[in-house]
Amino acid sequence: MTKETVLKATNLTKTFGSGRGAVHAVDGVSLEVRRGELVLIKGPSGAGKTTLLSILGGLMRPNSGTVELLGDNITGASQARLADLRARKIGFVFQAYNLLAALDVEGNIRFPTRLVPGRFAAAKPQAEALIKRLDLEHRRRARPDQLSGGEKQRVALARALINDPPLILADEPTGNLDSERGSEVAMLLHDIAKEDNRAVIIVTHDERIEDLADRILWLEDGKLRDRKTEPHEWTRDPVCGMRVDRWVATIIADYEGSNYAFCTQRCHDKFVADPASYATGSREQST
């Protein structure tokens, strides 16, 4: 049985600036995500991933194209309607957590319910369930400055879920976490998709999440490609000569308008220290 489409984006474009200085952050992007799907969006730094996520979440308007949420075209919606849709139907998770310093754990989790009339009191049982599910019972009265990075991100996840949205958008949710805590958050996001039957889209550089994803998309030069259906693009590490798959390369650098991928951080650091010595043609034919 085909699951319900939660999000559908068609031919999205977003350009910053004009003329020769124009940057086409999003260029003809189309995307469809269904309930129960976990989709990763990867790509070089500055490729427009956060811009795309902001458009999908109604935080930024595209120059052209449409975004549909549960079949409802939200592209031209008023700011008031977009705010209501974000409160009810979209949960956001950010790398920087964005917790309110004056509120404790429970207060931060329940805060979005204040944005939906009549929801604050009605959602108390759900808040209790989320606090228990995310192992935050012993930290209920702690404020953000008393929490570890992993605890902060679990609070942010609970806050994103409190209004029971069908769509979760996460921007580098493991970026500030160590390996153990990052893996925990990645598994929680997987469970949110599979057990809760939500659509989850994650912008990330974290390779630990790849094995959990249904699809891995690559955004570069404004174009979105599916890594599982399109050919791999091989390149040579300009320092050591090792072959690097650009689909999975996360250690990259730009020099004089060209993009280079590296097999290790050590090779990257050597290149950055003296790029002119290494910046020769390293791109190979896609296979």
C-alpha positions in Angstrom: 0.0 0.0 0.0 1.4 3.4 -1.0 1.9 5.7 1.9 0.5 9.2 2.0 2.7 12.0 0.5 3.4 14.5 3.2 5.6 16.9 1.3 5.9 17.6 -2.4 8.2 20.3 -3.9 8.1 21.1 -7.6 10.7 23.0 -9.6 11.9 25.2 -6.7 14.3 28.0 -7.4 16.0 30.5 -5.1 18.5 33.0 -6.2 20.4 35.5 -4.1 21.8 38.6 -5.7 21.7 39.4 -9.4 23.8 39.7 -12.5 27.2 38.1 -12.4 27.1 37.9 -8.6 23.9 35.9 -8.5 24.0 32.7 -6.5 21.5 30.0 -7.6 21.2 28.2 -4.2 18.2 26.2 -5.4 17.8 25.5 -9.1 14.8 23.5 -10.3 14.6 21.2 -7.2 11.7 18.7 -7.1 11.2 16.3 -4.2 8.5 14.1 -2.7 8.5 12.5 0.7 6.0 10.1 2.2 5.0 9.0 5.7 7.5 6.7 7.2 10.4 7.9 5.1 13.8 9.2 6.4 15.5 11.3 3.7 19.0 12.8 4.0 20.1 15.8 2.0 23.9 16.1 1.8 26.3 18.3 -0.1 29.2 20.6 0.2 29.2 23.5 2.7 27.4 26.5 1.3 25.6 24.4 -1.3 22.1 25.7 -0.3 21.0 22.8 1.9 19.7 25.0 4.7 18.1 27.3 2.2 16.2 24.4 0.7 15.1 23.2 4.1 13.9 26.7 5.0 11.8 26.8 1.8 10.3 23.3 2.5 9.4 24.4 6.0 7.8 27.7 5.0 10.5 29.8 6.6 11.6 31.3 3.3 9.7 31.8 0.0 11.2 30.5 -3.3 11.5 32.7 -6.4 9.5 30.1 -8.2 8.1 26.6 -7.8 5.6 25.2 -5.3 5.6 23.4 -2.0 2.6 21.2 -1.0 2.0 20.0 2.5 -0.4 17.1 2.6 -1.7 18.2 -0.8 -2.1 21.8 0.2 -0.1 24.3 -1.8 1.5 26.6 0.9 3.8 28.6 -1.4 1.7 31.7 -1.6 0.2 31.4 1.9 0.1 34.5 4.1 2.7 34.8 6.9 -0.1 34.2 9.5 -1.2 31.0 7.7 2.4 29.8 7.4 3.0 30.4 11.1 -0.1 28.3 11.9 1.0 25.5 9.5 4.5 25.5 11.0 3.0 25.3 14.5 0.6 22.4 13.7 2.2 20.4 10.9 6.0 20.9 10.9 8.5 20.1 13.6 11.9 21.8 13.4 15.2 20.5 14.9 18.3 22.8 14.7 22.0 22.2 15.2 22.1 25.0 17.8 19.0 23.6 19.7 17.3 27.0 20.0 16.0 26.3 23.5 14.6 29.2 25.6 17.1 29.9 28.4 14.4 31.1 30.8 12.4 27.8 30.6 13.1 24.4 32.0 13.0 21.1 30.0 9.2 20.7 30.4 8.6 24.4 29.6 10.7 24.2 26.4 8.9 21.0 25.3 5.5 22.5 25.9 6.2 25.9 24.5 5.0 25.3 20.9 1.6 24.2 22.2 1.0 27.9 23.2 1.0 28.7 19.5 -2.1 26.6 18.9 -5.3 27.7 20.6 -6.5 25.2 23.2 -3.5 23.0 22.8 -1.4 23.8 25.9 -3.6 22.0 28.5 -4.7 19.3 26.1 -1.1 18.4 25.2 0.1 17.8 28.8 -0.2 14.0 28.6 1.7 14.0 25.3 4.4 16.1 26.9 4.7 13.6 29.8 4.9 10.7 27.3 7.7 12.5 25.3 9.7 13.3 28.5 9.6 9.6 29.4 10.3 8.4 25.8 13.4 10.6 25.5 14.7 9.8 28.9 14.3 13.3 30.3 12.3 12.6 33.5 15.3 13.2 35.8 16.0 16.5 34.0 12.5 17.9 33.9 13.3 21.0 35.9 16.8 21.7 34.5 17.4 24.7 32.4 19.3 24.6 29.1 22.6 25.8 30.6 22.4 22.7 32.9 22.0 20.2 30.1 24.6 18.3 28.0 24.5 18.6 24.2 22.8 15.3 23.9 20.1 16.3 26.4 19.5 19.6 24.7 19.0 17.8 21.4 16.5 15.4 23.0 14.6 18.3 24.4 14.6 19.9 20.9 13.3 16.6 19.4 10.5 16.4 22.0 9.6 20.0 21.3 9.4 19.3 17.6 7.0 16.4 18.2 4.7 18.0 20.8 2.1 19.2 18.3 2.1 15.8 16.5 3.3 17.1 13.1 3.4 14.8 10.1 6.7 16.4 8.9 10.0 16.8 10.8 12.8 18.9 9.3 16.2 18.6 11.0 19.2 20.8 10.1 22.6 19.2 11.2 20.9 17.6 14.3 24.1 15.7 15.3 26.6 18.4 14.3 27.4 19.5 17.8 27.4 16.0 19.4 30.1 13.4 20.0 29.9 10.0 18.4 27.8 8.3 21.0 25.3 11.1 21.5 25.1 11.6 17.8 24.3 8.0 17.1 21.6 8.2 19.8 19.9 11.2 18.1 20.2 9.6 14.7 18.4 6.5 15.9 15.7 8.6 17.6 15.1 10.4 14.2 14.9 7.0 12.5 12.3 5.8 15.1 10.3 9.0 14.7 10.0 8.2 11.0 9.3 4.5 11.2 7.5 4.0 14.5 5.5 7.3 14.4 4.9 7.1 10.6 6.2 10.7 10.0 8.1 12.1 7.1 11.6 13.1 8.2 14.1 15.2 6.2 17.6 15.7 7.6 20.3 18.0 6.3 23.6 16.5 7.5 27.3 15.9 6.9 27.1 13.0 9.4 27.9 9.7 7.6 26.6 7.7 10.7 23.0 8.5 9.6 23.4 7.1 6.1 22.7 3.5 7.0 19.4 4.6 8.6 18.1 6.5 5.6 15.7 5.4 2.9 17.1 7.9 0.4 20.2 10.0 0.3 20.0 13.1 -1.9 23.0 15.3 -2.9 22.6 19.1 -3.4 25.3 20.9 -5.3 25.2 23.9 -7.6 21.5 24.2 -6.8 20.7 20.8 -8.2 19.3 17.9 -6.2 20.3 14.3 -7.2 19.5 10.9 -5.8 22.6 9.1 -4.8 21.1 5.7 -5.1 19.8 6.1 -8.7 22.4 8.2 -10.4 26.0 7.2 -11.2 28.8 7.8 -8.7 31.2 10.6 -9.5 34.8 9.7 -8.8 37.6 12.1 -8.2 41.2 11.8 -7.1 42.4 13.2 -3.8 44.8 15.9 -5.1 47.3 15.2 -2.3 47.6 11.4 -2.1 46.0 10.4 -5.4 43.5 8.0 -3.8 40.1 7.7 -5.5 37.3 9.4 -3.6 33.6 9.0 -4.3 32.2 12.5 -4.4 28.7 11.2 -3.3 30.1 10.3 0.2 33.1 12.7 0.5 32.5 15.1 3.3 36.1 16.5 3.5 36.2 19.1 0.7 37.8 22.4 -0.2 37.4 25.0 -2.9 40.3 26.7 -4.7 40.1 29.1 -7.6 36.5 28.0 -8.5 37.2 24.3 -8.4 36.0 21.8 -5.8 38.3 19.1 -4.4 37.5 16.1 -2.3 39.9 14.3 0.2 40.1 10.9 1.7 41.3 12.1 5.1 41.5 15.3 7.1 45.2 15.1 6.9 45.2 15.4 3.1 42.8 18.2 3.3 45.0 20.1 5.7 48.0 19.7 3.5 46.1 21.0 0.5 44.8 24.0 2.4 48.3 24.9 3.5 49.6 25.0 -0.1 46.8 24.6 -2.6 48.8 25.8 -5.6 51.1 22.8 -5.3 48.2 20.3 -5.5 45.4 21.9 -7.5 45.7 20.1 -10.7 43.0 18.2 -12.7 41.8 15.5 -10.4 38.3 14.9 -11.7 37.7 11.5 -13.3 34.9 10.2 -15.4 31.7 9.2 -13.5 31.1 5.4 -13.4 
